């Protein structure tokens, strides 16, 4: 169980890193996700970054498009 929580937190760290590298606030990111059909509020997204909620695959697909990155960026370090 502890390893699963650590992995979720690591995913959250990757989500936060990508967002900050792209210089976008959680609010603006959520607005862009909503335009793309993902009904995500800022508080929900904050829980993704905190590792409190697992992110849906459909959101990762849209984030990869927004950030123009490979999917592996979201999973960096999870297998260490």
C-alpha positions in Angstrom: 0.0 0.0 0.0 2.8 2.5 0.9 4.5 1.9 -2.5 1.2 2.7 -4.3 0.8 6.0 -2.4 4.5 6.9 -3.2 3.9 6.3 -6.9 0.8 8.5 -6.9 2.7 11.3 -5.2 5.4 10.9 -7.8 2.8 11.2 -10.6 1.7 14.4 -8.9 5.2 15.7 -8.8 5.5 15.1 -12.6 2.2 16.8 -13.2 3.3 19.8 -11.1 6.8 19.9 -12.8 5.2 19.9 -16.3 2.8 22.6 -15.4 5.5 24.8 -13.9 7.8 24.2 -16.9 5.1 25.4 -19.1 4.5 28.5 -16.9 0.8 27.9 -16.5 -1.4 28.3 -13.4 -3.7 25.6 -12.3 -6.7 27.8 -13.1 -5.5 28.5 -16.6 -4.7 24.8 -17.2 -8.1 23.8 -16.0 -9.8 26.3 -18.3 -7.8 24.9 -21.2 -8.8 21.4 -20.2 -12.4 22.4 -20.0 -12.2 23.9 -23.5 -10.9 20.5 -24.6 -13.8 18.6 -23.0 -12.3 17.6 -19.7 -14.6 18.9 -16.9 -11.8 19.4 -14.3 -11.9 22.1 -11.6 -8.9 23.6 -10.0 -9.5 21.9 -6.7 -9.7 18.5 -8.4 -6.5 19.2 -10.4 -4.7 20.2 -7.2 -5.6 16.8 -5.8 -4.0 15.2 -8.8 -0.8 17.1 -8.1 -1.0 16.3 -4.4 -1.4 12.6 -5.2 -4.8 12.5 -3.5 -6.7 11.5 -6.7 -5.7 9.3 -9.6 -5.8 11.2 -12.9 -8.0 9.9 -15.7 -6.3 8.7 -18.9 -8.4 11.2 -20.9 -6.9 14.1 -18.9 -3.4 12.8 -19.5 -4.1 12.6 -23.3 -5.2 16.3 -23.3 -2.3 17.4 -21.1 0.2 15.7 -23.4 -1.3 17.8 -26.3 -1.2 21.0 -24.2 2.4 20.5 -23.2 3.4 18.9 -26.5 5.2 16.2 -24.6 5.6 12.5 -24.7 3.4 10.4 -22.3 6.6 9.1 -20.6 7.0 12.5 -19.0 4.0 11.8 -16.8 5.5 8.5 -15.6 9.1 9.6 -15.1 10.6 8.0 -12.0 7.6 5.7 -11.3 9.6 2.6 -11.9 12.6 3.5 -9.7 
